[in-house]
Amino acid sequence: MIENRPLYNLSTSALLLAIICIGTVSLCGWLVAWCLSGTPFKQIFLVMILLSIGLFTLLRQIRRTQRCIGDLLLSAEAALPEHLQMQIAQRGIDRSNIILVQSAEPLAFCSGFLKPHICLSTGLVDLLSPAQLQAVLLHEDYHRQRFDPLRILVVRAISAALFFLPFVREWRRLFEIKLELEADRYAVSLSSKVALAGALHQLLNYSPSRLSISEAGIITAGLSANTARIAALLGERANPEQISRKSVISSTAILWVICFILMM
């Protein structure tokens, strides 16, 4: 039985792949037949509902983000510490893109959808070494250059509109992880793995006494700390996480049911 295990796994994978392919073709046929039917009211109604959910989520996230960031920026400082100014100048980052706020909580995130900027806290500057702070700056500057807060906002709106599909929820989570890993690689290429891993380790050991901004449900591209990212930086990363077959199969089944109901 043990010797036939690889053959069994191969047969099972082939069967699942065949089921998914057949189901996808059938689903596409149903969708085409439904869209070409002479009564477009169901289609329009469904599309309007999904667009409304996505738009509502978009506007709510923008409002919540602007309110939370606005409250935080009320404590913004005009002057940056001299060593921080030197690091900004060395990396060619525009001073106007950096905001330092008075907060004991170590914060580092990129916010703003059309004109993103980097926000740091005095708690972070005091906590990290110069090398670690430089790695954090590079990480957040990568988010700023690529307008990652805007990209996250759009993906979350799509995920909200298609909330009934497990596949989409996993895609959103993996997309946000991918953005963080790309920013990590950029920071490491211009600083070092040890510096960025050290910064993440410092944040991981921090225990906030109140709700952290990273847990407030707002749209930022922030420096979240977790053991998996530290392990990746130290060369202990396992195979990259992928969308599970279970979510693909369950999402396909859900779409079948929806199409069947709509075509009744």
Secondary structure, DSSP 8 states (H G I E B T S, - for coil): --TTHHHHHHHHHHHHHHHHHHHHHHHHHHHHHHHTSS-THHHHHHHHHHHHHHHHHHHHHHHHHHHHHHHHHTTEES---HHHHHHHHHTT--GGGEEEE--SS--EEEE-SSS-EEEEEHHHHHHS-HHHHHHHHHHHHHHHHTTHHHHHHHHHHHHHHTTT-HHHHHHHHHHHHHHHHHHHHHHHHHS-HHHHHHHHHHHHT---SS--GGGS----EE----HHHHHHHTT---S-----HHHHHHHHHHHHHHHHHHT-
